[in-house]
Amino acid sequence: MRAVRALSGVYGSSADQPWLPGLPHAAGALATYFVFGVQACVTGLLLATLASFVVYLPVIALALNGGRAIEADAAAPVLNMKAQMTLLGLWTVTAWAGAALAG
């Protein structure tokens, strides 16, 4: 759970530049409104959010830490640009797939 909080931006991904999912994530998910409607858009947003915190962030934390669990006293791995783009891609695909299934 510590890795999820650290990578989700609650603590920031690095000391210099915290990363918070923002405009690109919202734009990727809200674009489904124009294709599928409001109910499908909300469903896609909820599924993408759930998948991010339950699956995507923990898996990326493991990958950034060399496949090992993050120790309780260790610093969270830095979320680099490649990881950020991967999360954005997974978020967008999940939001669109959820909206398409709900629509």
C-alpha positions in Angstrom: 0.0 0.0 0.0 2.9 2.3 0.7 4.1 1.9 -2.9 0.7 2.8 -4.2 0.6 6.0 -2.1 4.1 6.9 -3.1 3.6 6.4 -6.8 0.2 8.0 -6.9 1.6 11.3 -6.1 0.5 11.5 -2.4 4.1 11.7 -1.4 5.4 12.7 -4.8 7.5 10.6 -7.2 10.7 12.5 -6.4 11.9 15.3 -4.3 12.3 17.7 -7.2 9.1 17.1 -9.1 6.0 15.4 -7.7 3.9 13.7 -10.3 0.1 13.8 -10.0 -2.2 12.3 -12.6 -3.9 15.3 -14.0 -5.0 16.8 -17.2 -3.8 14.1 -19.6 -5.5 11.4 -17.6 -8.7 13.4 -17.4 -8.7 14.3 -21.1 -8.1 10.7 -22.1 -11.0 9.5 -20.1 -13.4 12.4 -20.6 -13.0 12.1 -24.4 -15.2 9.0 -24.1 -18.2 11.3 -23.3 -18.4 12.5 -26.9 -18.5 9.0 -28.2 -20.4 6.9 -25.6 -22.3 9.4 -23.4 -22.1 10.4 -19.8 -22.9 7.1 -18.1 -20.3 5.2 -20.1 -17.8 8.0 -19.5 -18.3 7.8 -15.7 -18.0 4.0 -15.8 -14.8 4.2 -17.8 -13.4 6.7 -15.3 -14.3 4.5 -12.4 -12.8 1.4 -13.9 -9.6 3.2 -14.9 -9.2 4.6 -11.4 -9.8 1.2 -9.8 -7.4 -0.5 -12.1 -4.7 2.1 -11.5 -4.7 1.8 -7.8 -5.3 -2.0 -7.6 -3.1 -3.2 -10.5 -1.1 -0.7 -12.5 0.6 1.3 -9.7 1.7 -1.8 -7.7 3.0 -3.5 -10.8 5.0 -0.5 -11.9 6.4 -0.1 -8.4 7.6 -3.7 -8.5 9.1 -3.1 -12.0 10.9 0.0 -10.9 12.3 -1.8 -7.8 13.7 -4.6 -9.8 10.8 -7.0 -9.1 11.4 -6.9 -5.3 9.0 -5.7 -2.7 9.7 -2.3 -1.3 11.1 -2.5 2.2 9.3 -0.5 4.9 12.2 1.8 5.5 13.3 2.2 1.8 12.4 5.2 -0.3 9.8 4.6 -3.0 11.2 4.3 -6.5 11.2 7.4 -8.7 8.4 7.4 -11.3 10.4 8.2 -14.4 8.9 9.5 -17.7 8.7 6.1 -19.2 6.6 4.9 -16.2 4.4 8.0 -16.4 3.7 7.4 -20.1 3.0 3.7 -19.4 0.5 4.7 -16.7 -1.1 7.2 -19.0 -1.5 4.6 -21.8 -2.9 2.0 -19.5 -5.3 4.5 -18.0 -6.5 5.7 -21.4 -7.0 2.2 -22.7 -8.8 1.1 -19.6 -11.1 4.2 -19.6 -12.0 3.7 -23.3 -12.5 -0.1 -22.9 -14.7 0.5 -19.8 -16.8 3.1 -21.6 -17.1 0.9 -24.7 -18.3 -2.0 -22.6 -20.8 0.2 -20.7 -22.0 2.0 -23.8 
